[in-house]
Amino acid sequence: MSPTRRAWWIGSVLLAMALALLVLGMGIGSTGFERMGAAWQDPVALQIVWDIRLPRTLGAWLAGALLGLAGAVAQGLFRNPLADPYLLGSASGASMGVAVALLLFGASPTSTEWVVRLGLTGAAFVGAVLAVLLTLTLARGVQQTLRLLLAGVIVGVVLGAVKDLISIASVDIMQALTGFMLGSTGLVGWSACGVMAALAAACLVASWALAPVLDGLALGEATARSLGLPLGGMRAALIAVLALATGAAVAQTGLIAFVGLASPHLVRSLLKTTHARLIMLSALMGGLLLMAADLGARWLIAPQELPVGVLTAVLGGSYLLWLMHRKKA
Amino acid sequence: MQASLGSVRVLHGVDLSLAAGRWTAIVGPNGAGKSTLLRVLAGLLVHTGEVRLFGEPLQQVPGRVRAQRLSWLGQGGAGEGGADDLRVWDIAMLGRLPYQRWLAAPSQADRDAVERALRSTQAWDWRDRPLGELSGGERQRVLLARALAVEADLLLMDEPLANLDPPHQSDWMATTRALIDSGKTVVSVLHELSIALAADRLVVMDQGRVVHHGRCDEPDTHTALEHVFDQRVRVHRVADQWIALPH
């Protein structure tokens, strides 16, 4: 099978699985799984499905897609298979941006107002850009893998501490942020879905257009430059895409770890391909992973609910350990 | 030209004119500044002085036009970048980027050029395999195909024979000769002195300076070569070929 056909086939399967999970997600509530047929007869049940379950399930898919996309862009841009929004500190930067916005404007992180959602997303974007630039400055570029990861961890810890300091300043912010930052899709509404969908579309188009740069960079900086690629501007654009995708996801769902790291790796295990296809498929894979994790978080201890960020951290951490073990072997 | 790496000056006042339509090999001991000179010629390193490409100041040639006229094959290539997940075909097709409009699919001319390049380095049969599955020598042939796919007038190659076994070193020489016969210009940094002596002209470097530039069959060139290697190599004539042997 040609790589193009294989990519289409994998993409179709990922999309079909996501659609199946979307239908399943509409049926999972605080009382466990319910048949959807009954909901159509009951206006209250229908409202629950339409206003709560559908947007949160779709929101999980969109946030996962944004994180998967960000992970694939980060790994290509920094030529580092361990790069992801978390390890580069950009997710912590985004969360600090949200905290600063809450401090300055006093909004709730779970607000369903369009303006609030856009404002928080903008603040998260600025925080994520700041974090990536700080990481790159500390690492003195992208050449040294270990230095880059260490710088990312340091920036993540420091910006996380700044966020905590801001939380301490106000009891209201602390309460609002504590649940939110564990990573949850529980309060994602249609406005958050709208913001994520628009930004995911923009990031997908931009990263598709910039993907040849990532292919060129895979052969090294000098070769990429010799191909006439204007690396300076394109790198800045890719960092903007990375920060925007991370910021858009973090502002709506809080900190959700490892989806960005695992998605490109899972796609690569299925298909060796160019960055354009890798980014698209990583977005689909990320969406599917977070949607599945969200369903698991709602279903595992129903009627209670696990924060989905905790679940992805446990599953993703195990995956990272396995990946390291396999590379070592 | 002068150039530095960090705070260390690596090239000291190099003034050199390389013949178009010829194969020039750059040789010298480790740290002589060979790779730095090649990077300066490719416009990949900040330097003082001026580089002219076929008579035109390199800095004034638009990036895209420069990428079409000048093809670069660096040391290590895919090792530093992690291109293991890219297919051989996709890597060779990167050589056609300077000709493609943004977001446009490769044209038939692009596909033909890639096929020619992959066939000339005997890498055509692996076109669907990821680079990560290939041996060091096979990878080098794919990277060479990427550089050939540009079909540029000038090819700058930094240690293109790294990891190649003798038969494929011979193939590389045949490819280079074919390029010269078709009017192209090749400049290569080589550690394999006997292969370098098969070039048209030799640039002998030592400690950041060009100590000699001349034809490969001239006694002065052989003397300069023996001198920069502290008389630890000798140039001999064997079966109508010049070869350098350890002494």
HADDOCK unambig.tbl for C-alpha pairs under 7 A between the chains (distance, minus, plus):
assign (segid A and resid 79 and name CA) (segid B and resid 81 and name CA) 6.10 0.50 0.50
assign (segid A and resid 79 and name CA) (segid B and resid 82 and name CA) 6.44 0.50 0.50
assign (segid A and resid 209 and name CA) (segid B and resid 103 and name CA) 6.25 0.50 0.50
assign (segid A and resid 216 and name CA) (segid B and resid 94 and name CA) 6.75 0.50 0.50
assign (segid A and resid 217 and name CA) (segid B and resid 81 and name CA) 6.44 0.50 0.50
assign (segid A and resid 218 and name CA) (segid B and resid 78 and name CA) 6.70 0.50 0.50
assign (segid A and resid 218 and name CA) (segid B and resid 81 and name CA) 4.23 0.50 0.50
assign (segid A and resid 218 and name CA) (segid B and resid 82 and name CA) 5.44 0.50 0.50
assign (segid A and resid 218 and name CA) (segid B and resid 83 and name CA) 4.80 0.50 0.50
assign (segid A and resid 219 and name CA) (segid B and resid 77 and name CA) 5.45 0.50 0.50
assign (segid A and resid 219 and name CA) (segid B and resid 78 and name CA) 4.61 0.50 0.50
assign (segid A and resid 219 and name CA) (segid B and resid 81 and name CA) 4.79 0.50 0.50
assign (segid A and resid 219 and name CA) (segid B and resid 82 and name CA) 7.00 0.50 0.50
assign (segid A and resid 219 and name CA) (segid B and resid 83 and name CA) 6.01 0.50 0.50
assign (segid A and resid 220 and name CA) (segid B and resid 77 and name CA) 6.09 0.50 0.50
assign (segid A and resid 220 and name CA) (segid B and resid 78 and name CA) 6.56 0.50 0.50
assign (segid A and resid 220 and name CA) (segid B and resid 80 and name CA) 5.83 0.50 0.50
assign (segid A and resid 220 and name CA) (segid B and resid 81 and name CA) 4.56 0.50 0.50
assign (segid A and resid 222 and name CA) (segid B and resid 44 and name CA) 6.53 0.50 0.50
assign (segid A and resid 223 and name CA) (segid B and resid 72 and name CA) 6.54 0.50 0.50
assign (segid A and resid 223 and name CA) (segid B and resid 74 and name CA) 6.86 0.50 0.50
assign (segid A and resid 226 and name CA) (segid B and resid 67 and name CA) 5.77 0.50 0.50
assign (segid A and resid 226 and name CA) (segid B and resid 71 and name CA) 6.95 0.50 0.50
assign (segid A and resid 226 and name CA) (segid B and resid 72 and name CA) 6.20 0.50 0.50
assign (segid A and resid 227 and name CA) (segid B and resid 67 and name CA) 5.08 0.50 0.50
assign (segid A and resid 227 and name CA) (segid B and resid 97 and name CA) 6.58 0.50 0.50
assign (segid A and resid 227 and name CA) (segid B and resid 98 and name CA) 5.92 0.50 0.50
assign (segid A and resid 228 and name CA) (segid B and resid 63 and name CA) 4.90 0.50 0.50
assign (segid A and resid 228 and name CA) (segid B and resid 64 and name CA) 4.90 0.50 0.50
assign (segid A and resid 228 and name CA) (segid B and resid 67 and name CA) 5.10 0.50 0.50
assign (segid A and resid 228 and name CA) (segid B and resid 98 and name CA) 6.25 0.50 0.50
assign (segid A and resid 272 and name CA) (segid B and resid 85 and name CA) 5.03 0.50 0.50
assign (segid A and resid 272 and name CA) (segid B and resid 86 and name CA) 6.03 0.50 0.50
assign (segid A and resid 272 and name CA) (segid B and resid 87 and name CA) 6.81 0.50 0.50
assign (segid A and resid 272 and name CA) (segid B and resid 130 and name CA) 6.48 0.50 0.50
assign (segid A and resid 273 and name CA) (segid B and resid 85 and name CA) 6.39 0.50 0.50
assign (segid A and resid 273 and name CA) (segid B and resid 86 and name CA) 5.43 0.50 0.50
assign (segid A and resid 273 and name CA) (segid B and resid 87 and name CA) 6.51 0.50 0.50
assign (segid A and resid 274 and name CA) (segid B and resid 86 and name CA) 5.93 0.50 0.50
